[in-house]
Amino acid sequence: MSSQPTAPPTAPPRQGGAGRYLRGAARLLAAAGLAVDAYMHAHLADRYDLVSADISQGDLFRIEAGFAALAALLVLVWRRVPADLFAWSVATGGLALLLIYRYANIGAWGPFPNMYEPLWYDDKVITVVAQAVAIVATVYLLIFRPRRARLH
């Protein structure tokens, strides 16, 4: 047996400085991408009010804008896994639907109108890039979690 005293328990391990800065940058990028997504959908919503079934495409754009704005706020303020998952879901769902309705004419579906639009234009490209940035940033946040103290 060793006669040397043992060191007192230390504080929980913290994420290193570089990791903390990377996570902060990822949060800012995710929030920025989601904010651009929210702005673009809110900005374009009135142009799509006439594309309608039970609900108009303009209303769906407003819903997307609201979810994206909420996700941007949560990813900055709450900083927990559920917020990061919500942000990832909003960005991924928005990008998936944009690409589906760009490349596939699936027609009206239930209460949703036919939103097929086989064109690329600046606002759509900006939205795709913003959503992709938010996806990459939230994936980083979800994969690279800070280490927590282990209880022995």
Buried (B, 14 or more C-beta within 10 A) or exposed (E): EEEEEEEEEEEEEEBEEEEEEBBEEBBEBBBBBBBBBBBBBBEBBEEBEEBBBEEBBBBBBBEBBBBBBBBBBBBBEEEEEEBBBBBBEBBBEBBEBBEEBBEEEEEBEEEBBBBBBEEEEEEBEBBBBBBBBBBBBBBBBBEEEEEEEEEE
